[in-house]
Amino acid sequence: MADHKEYWSTTGDQGTIKISEDVVASIAALTAAETEGVSGLCASLTSELAGLLGRKNMSKGVRVEFVGEDAVMLEIGFLAEFGCPIREVARQVQENVRSAVKSMAGLDTTAVNVHVGGVTFPAPQEAAPAAE
């Protein structure tokens, strides 16, 4: 069975340009993961159900849907670091992803929907040996 992917494309006087949804998903995933307060990406329940129903392919915690001629809608699921202001982290993810997709792919975003799937805690540190 062939893997059916969507592409944004345009044709100009020098030829055709095609950008795969995987490229946009990678840009969004890397940008979100690099945002302070994000400990990792995760699949949201909505994205998992969409995948089961045969909708858009979910990659690295990001779902991409091309909308209109030069726009994209994104859903991103991530895990927040314990102690970080989750609403501010989510807003920063939205802003960073919107900016990165625009600057790297030249696409506008109609929405960057964020799903915080959980909170991660720092690994317990081993106690230092007692001085004798």
C-alpha positions as CSV (number, residue, x, y, z in Angstrom):
1,M,0.0,0.0,0.0
2,A,1.5,3.3,-1.0
3,D,2.0,6.0,1.6
4,H,-0.3,8.9,0.6
5,K,1.1,12.2,1.6
6,E,-0.1,15.7,0.9
7,Y,2.1,18.4,-0.7
8,W,1.8,22.1,-0.9
9,S,2.8,23.1,-4.5
10,T,3.1,26.0,-6.8
11,T,4.1,26.4,-10.4
12,G,6.1,29.3,-11.6
13,D,8.0,30.3,-14.7
14,Q,11.0,28.2,-13.6
15,G,9.1,25.0,-12.7
16,T,7.2,23.5,-9.8
17,I,7.9,23.6,-6.1
18,K,6.4,21.0,-3.8
19,I,6.7,20.9,0.0
20,S,5.6,17.7,1.8
21,E,3.5,17.7,4.9
22,D,6.4,15.8,6.6
23,V,8.7,18.8,6.0
24,V,6.2,21.2,7.7
25,A,5.7,18.6,10.5
26,S,9.5,18.4,11.0
27,I,9.9,22.2,11.2
28,A,7.0,22.4,13.8
29,A,8.3,19.4,15.8
30,L,11.9,20.6,16.1
31,T,10.8,24.2,16.9
32,A,8.3,23.0,19.6
33,A,10.9,20.7,21.1
34,E,13.4,23.5,21.4
35,T,11.0,25.8,23.3
36,E,11.9,26.3,26.9
37,G,9.6,24.3,29.2
38,V,8.9,21.6,26.6
39,S,10.3,18.2,27.6
40,G,9.2,16.3,24.5
41,L,6.4,15.8,22.0
42,C,3.5,13.4,22.3
43,A,0.5,12.3,20.3
44,S,-2.7,13.9,21.4
45,L,-5.9,11.9,21.7
46,T,-7.5,13.9,18.8
47,S,-4.5,13.1,16.5
48,E,-4.5,9.4,17.5
49,L,-8.2,9.1,16.6
50,A,-7.7,11.0,13.3
51,G,-4.9,8.6,12.4
52,L,-7.1,5.6,13.2
53,L,-9.8,7.0,11.0
54,G,-7.5,7.4,8.1
55,R,-7.0,11.1,8.2
56,K,-3.7,13.0,8.0
57,N,-0.6,11.2,9.0
58,M,0.6,12.2,12.5
59,S,4.4,12.5,12.7
60,K,6.4,13.3,15.8
61,G,3.5,14.7,17.8
62,V,2.5,17.0,15.0
63,R,-0.5,16.8,12.6
64,V,-0.5,18.9,9.4
65,E,-3.4,20.0,7.2
66,F,-2.9,22.2,4.2
67,V,-5.6,24.9,4.1
68,G,-6.2,27.2,1.1
69,E,-3.4,28.1,-1.2
70,D,-0.6,29.2,1.1
71,A,-1.7,28.2,4.6
72,V,-1.5,25.3,7.0
73,M,-3.2,24.2,10.2
74,L,-1.1,22.5,12.8
75,E,-1.9,20.4,15.9
76,I,1.0,19.8,18.3
77,G,1.0,17.6,21.4
78,F,3.8,18.1,24.0
79,L,4.9,17.3,27.5
80,A,5.6,20.2,29.8
81,E,8.4,20.3,32.3
82,F,7.2,20.4,35.9
83,G,7.4,23.9,37.4
84,C,7.0,25.8,34.2
85,P,4.0,28.0,33.5
86,I,2.1,25.7,31.1
87,R,-0.1,28.4,29.5
88,E,3.0,30.6,28.8
89,V,4.9,27.6,27.4
90,A,2.0,26.7,25.1
91,R,1.7,30.3,23.9
92,Q,5.4,30.4,23.2
93,V,5.2,27.1,21.3
94,Q,2.4,28.6,19.1
95,E,4.4,31.7,18.4
96,N,7.7,29.9,17.7
97,V,6.1,27.4,15.4
98,R,4.1,30.0,13.5
99,S,7.3,32.0,13.0
100,A,9.4,29.0,11.9
101,V,6.8,27.7,9.4
102,K,6.5,31.1,7.9
103,S,10.2,31.8,7.6
104,M,11.3,28.3,6.5
105,A,8.4,27.2,4.3
106,G,6.8,30.5,3.4
107,L,3.4,29.3,4.6
108,D,0.9,31.1,6.8
109,T,-0.7,29.2,9.7
110,T,-4.4,29.4,10.2
111,A,-4.1,27.8,13.6
112,V,-1.5,26.2,15.8
113,N,-3.6,24.1,18.2
114,V,-1.6,22.9,21.2
115,H,-2.4,19.9,23.3
116,V,-0.4,19.5,26.6
117,G,-0.4,15.8,27.1
118,G,1.3,15.6,30.5
119,V,4.0,16.9,32.8
120,T,7.4,15.4,33.2
121,F,9.4,15.5,36.4
122,P,13.2,15.8,36.8
123,A,15.0,12.5,37.4
124,P,15.8,12.0,41.1
125,Q,19.5,12.8,41.8
126,E,21.6,10.4,43.8
127,A,22.5,11.5,47.3
128,A,26.1,12.5,47.7
129,P,28.1,10.1,49.9
130,A,28.3,11.3,53.5
131,A,31.6,12.7,54.6
132,E,33.3,10.8,57.4
